[in-house]
Amino acid sequence: MNKPEPTRDAAPFYSLYSTPIGAGGVVASAAGLVEVFLPFDRQGEEETLNHLKKLYPEAQCGNELTERAADLLQRYFAGERVDFPLALDMSRFTPFQRRVYEAVCDIPYGCVRTYARVAAELGCKGAARGVGTAMALNPLPIIVPCHRVVGASGAMTGYSAAGGVASKVMLLKMEGLSFDKKGRVIMLD
C-alpha cells in the first residue's frame, strides 16, 4: 500500500538560527514544535538545512512558531536568559514521556534536578532510569531542557545531542552553574 501524499497544510515548517558555534534549526507541525537541531557540530546554515531537509523533505520555510523558536534559541545561545513558552507537538510521545517533558520544562534557567528528583516529582519514585530514557529520546533539547537533569551526585551522566557531555557542561556553564574538581555540577537547592 502506498503512503498517501501529505497535503500542503500537513507539511511541517522549519526555520534556521545562527550562533557563534554553528547553525541550528527547528521543525514544527501544525500542533507545535517537533524537533530542535542544536549547533554543536559547528555546521553552517547550508549543512544544517541539507540535514534537516533529508529528515523532513516536505518541510516548508518558516511559520510564526518556527521563526519565534529560532529567534529565542539564537538569543539563548547569545547568552540571554530566555523562556520558551512555545507550543510543543507531544503526539509522538508516550504518556510517561509527556509527563517527564512537562516536569523538565519547569526546571528554571540556571538550575538542575536529578533524574531521581524528577521521577519523585512525578510520583514515580524509583523511575530515575525511565526519566533518563525519556531525556535520551528528547527531540526538543533546550526547549525541553534535558541538559538541566543530572546524576544523583551532580555527575554528568550523558547528553544525546551532538558533543555529548561536553555540550551539556557548556550549556550549564552558560547558565551560570559551577562544577567541582570532579566535573560534577554544584547543586544549590
N, C-alpha and C positions, 0 to 999 in steps of 0.2 A: 504494500500500500504506500503510495506517495504521500509525503508530508505536504499539507496544504501550504501554499504561499501565504506569508503573513500580509495582512492589509497594511496600507501605509500608516494607518492610525496605530497599528500594533508594533511598528518598528521602534526599537529603542533610540534614545538620543545620547549623544556624547559631547563632552567639552574637554579641552586640554587646559593645563595650567603649567606655569613655569616657576622653577625655584632655583636657588643658587646651586643645588646639587643635581639638577636634571628636570626633565618634564614628567608630568603625571597626567592622568586622565580620570574621568568619571563617566559612568554609564547609568542611565535611568530608563525605566519603563514608564508607562502611564501611571502606575501605582506608586512609584518612588525610586530612590536610588537602588541600583542593583549591584554595582561594583565600583571600587576605587583602585586605581593603579598608582602606586607610590613611585616617587622619583629616585629611589635608592640605587638603581642600576646605572645612573648617570647617562641615560639616553636623552637624545634631543627630541624635539616635538615630532619630527618625521618618523623616527623609530618607534616612538610611543604610539603614534597614530597607526602605523602599519601593524603593530602588535594588537592594538585594540580592534582594528578592522578585521584581523584574522579571526578573532573570537566573536565579534559582532558584525558580520559583513553587511547586514541590513541597516546598521545604525546610521541615523541622520545627524547632521551637525546641530548642536545645541538647542536646548529649550530653556525656559526660565529656571527650572530646577537645576539642570546641569551647569548652567552659567553661574548660578548662585553658589553651588557647591564648589566649583572650580575657583571662584573668587575667594571663598572662605579658606580653602586649602592653600591657595597661594599666600594669603595673609598669614595663616598658621605657620607655614614654612619660612616666612619672613620674620618670624619671632613674635608676632602679635598674638595676644591671648584672645581666642575666639571661641564661641559656642557654635554648635552645628544643629540648629533647630530645623532639620530638614526631613521631608517625608522619606521613609525607607520602604522598599518593597520587600516585605517579610514572607512572601508567598512560598518561597523555596525552602524555608526553614522549618524544622520540627518545632512543636510547642515548647520543648525544653530550650532549644537554641533561641527562640524568640524571647523567652523569659531571661536567659543569660544576657543577651544583647541589650535588652531594655535595662537590666541592672547595671551593666557595664557603662552604658550611656550616662548613668547617673554619677559616675566617678568624676569628681571635679578636676579641672586642669591643675596640674602640679601635685596631684595626689595619686596614691596607689592603693590597691586592695590585693589581698592574697586570693588564690584560687579557692581556698577553703572558706574564706570570709564571704566571697561572692556566693558560693554554694549555700552557706548558712543563711545568708540574707534571703535566699530563695526558698528557705525552709527545706533544703535538701542536704542537711549535714552529712558529710561523707561523700559528697559528689564532686569533690575537687577535680578529679580526673575528667569527669563529664564536662565541667566548666573549661578545663584545658583543651579538651577535644573541640568544644564549640569555638574557643578562641583560635585554634589552628585552622578552622574552616571559615573564619570570618572573612567575607569578601568585601567588607566595608571598613578597612583599617583607618584610623584617625577619627572617622565619623562615629564608628563603634570603637572606642579607644582601647583595644585589646592590649596595647603597649603598657597600659596602666595596671595590668594584672600580672602579679609576680609570685614567685615561690614563697613558701612559708617563712623563710629566713630573710626574705628580700632578694633572694637569688634570681638572676635572670635565667629562666628555665627554657626559653625558646621564643622565637618570633618567626612566623611563617612568611613574612614579607621579605622582599629582596634585602640582602645584607644581614638577615638573621638577627641574632642577639645584639650585634654592634649597632644596628639600626634602632633597636628598642632602647638601648642605652643612650644613643644620640637624642632620641625624642624625649626621653625622661630628663636628660640634662638640659635640653632646650626649654623644658617646662620648669626648670629651677630645682630639680631634685638632686641630691648629693648621694655619693656612693662611698662605702668604706673601702679599706685596703684590699678586701677580698672580692670587690666588684659587686657587692650587694647594695641595693638601694637602701638608704636610711629612711625608715618609715616613721613619720611623725605622729600619726594618730592610731 
